[in-house]
Amino acid sequence: MPAGLYIHVPFCRSKCAYCSFYSLQRAEQEIPRFLEALRREMAFHRRTFRSFDTVYFGGGTPSLLTPGQIGRILEDIRDSFRIAANAEITVEMNPADWTASDLRKLHGIGVNRLNIGIQSLDDGILSFLGRRHSAEQALRAVREASQAGFGNLGIDLIYGIPGQSQEAWMETLSISTVLPVVHLSCYELTIEPDTPLARLYGSTLPEPPGDSRSADFFFATSRYLAGVGYLHYEVSNFARGPLYVSRHNSKYWRRVPYLGLGPSAHSFRGIRRWWNVRSLPDYLAAVESGRSPVAASEALSREQMALEDRFLALRTARGLHLESYRRKYGTDLKGENGPLLRKLAEEGLVEMSRGFLRPTRAGLAVADRLALF
Ligand code: SF4
């Protein structure tokens, strides 16, 4: 499988209450310098990564760039690497940003997949999360993106918000399924350290759903979406059929090499993983003085690789191909861990199908623990 390319756009207009990603506010005057630094950073990787068949603009908020600036980055990528003719090119968008005309331009320059961060269709919840758009803006963005020609259109949603009832969540979900979208990412809210939510949390806020309520949300979501034709293909991801599975994110789960450009971006190839400096000023300073912005790297041991292969594969409905795993690591999981695998199967967490060990829906709910067998 060809490698994937990730571009981290490190700007946000305001910080959402739950967010721990790296981004800067009120720094948009740095966008031209950032674009130039990205172009220079590509030169560091020309020899190791020659071609890509997915490009993903994430962040941060890529929709703070103009379609023209996204187009310039794509041109720079094509000057340094080969982009496959059928490449999946995704951009993440905040519903408050691009207009209908921007969306048409974006489609016109070859972006063929859009992921809109809607998070909720309840204005009270959007305000609690610190999102800078309303439910109405979210619905308009989806409509305008569809009219602009984006058939491969996805949205992100968050559940498990303190005080949110399952009925309110299912209402958001059911409206989402009648929108012209083909991909849904449904994430459970996690309270990350050093976020505004973590600082507020514990004193005045109601409790988030505990383990059993989380499981109820998870199962209700999976059953409902399966019932209306969605494929539950990864713990948090659903597609309206195999054509709409995220090709880029699938590379992470299948251990295909990827290159990340921009502050805090991570990369992986062979047994090596590396990541860029987190701060935009440090990133700009490094690249502008001709130095690589890589902060650190690590070589994964055989045991780490094997554990990560199991861990990532068992997050997906595709599962782990046991014969490929045996050839790669010399371990026959079925033979050596037979009794444990049988126990997991009896508990309804895994099943065997065409040489794959696959998590069931109940297995996906506890995917992080499945890999530890
Ligand atoms: S827009 Fe995205 S990256 Fe920016 S603060 Fe909100 S969640 Fe974080």
Boltz pocket constraint, residues with backbone or C-beta under 6 A from the ligand:
constraints:
  - pocket:
      binder: B
      contacts: [[A, 11], [A, 12], [A, 14], [A, 15], [A, 16], [A, 19], [A, 20], [A, 21], [A, 22], [A, 23], [A, 59], [A, 60], [A, 61], [A, 94]]
      max_distance: 6.0
